[in-house]
Amino acid sequence: MARRETESRTGDSGGGSGSGGSGSGGSGGRRERRRARAREDRVRQEARAATTAPADAPLVWGAGVGCRVLAALWLGQLVLLSPFAYGTDLAGLTAVEWLLRLWTLSVALWIFARLGAWRVTADRDGVAVPRLFTVERLPWDEVGKAVARRDGCVHVGSRITGPFLPAPLARLLRRPDGARAMADHLTIMVRNPELRPTERAGARTRARPYAVWAPLPLAVLAAAHLLAG
């Protein structure tokens, strides 16, 4: 669902000591599974690093067709269930009613942009992750590592971006796991400076705050209200 531009008990044993042992064993098993996953990730990332060519232009990951379809569906339901119901006498709304409706609309617009307009850019200076009104630029030494989540989102440093197609659904549909691919690529660039892009992001590849996309759904909502009126 994303694109890259260079062109997420057993039963009781019956005794107190037995229960404690079972809990300890379960905890140890979880730790061992985490270690095994970490080793698997490391091996996969090292193999990818060995076959990855250094990038000249900035690398961009962003919303693909699937995300944009979800954003369009979300906008459609927002038009149908507008916080400012069609035919409502807006002059008769109280201050609290205005506040609640504006808050609902703001959250809906954020979800729309978060689904259909997210973009992460990696250039020579670091990784740019959009926020509501700003873009957070993480220098490479502050990124640490990127981690893919099962829901298709990706942790980049302390920030969460995406979404991609969730990993279980990607496996079911036999589609690439975009979240893991992005996380692996960012992580190997953190560990291997020679693989990082050598250019800065330009106007075409730069990440943008989510708020810059608000006029589009607002225009659609305004048109729907005018037609309904």
Salt bridges, closest charged atoms under 4 A:
GLU5 OE2 - ARG3 NH1 1.09
GLU5 OE2 - ARG119 NH2 3.87
GLU32 OE1 - ARG35 NH1 3.29
GLU32 OE2 - ARG39 NH2 3.24
ASP41 OD1 - ARG44 NH1 3.02
GLU46 OE2 - ARG42 NE 3.21
ASP125 OD1 - ARG124 NE 3.75
ASP125 OD2 - ARG200 NE 3.05
GLU136 OE1 - ARG131 NH1 3.78
GLU136 OE1 - ARG159 NE 2.46
ASP151 OD2 - ARG149 NH2 2.45
ASP184 OD2 - ARG44 NE 2.61
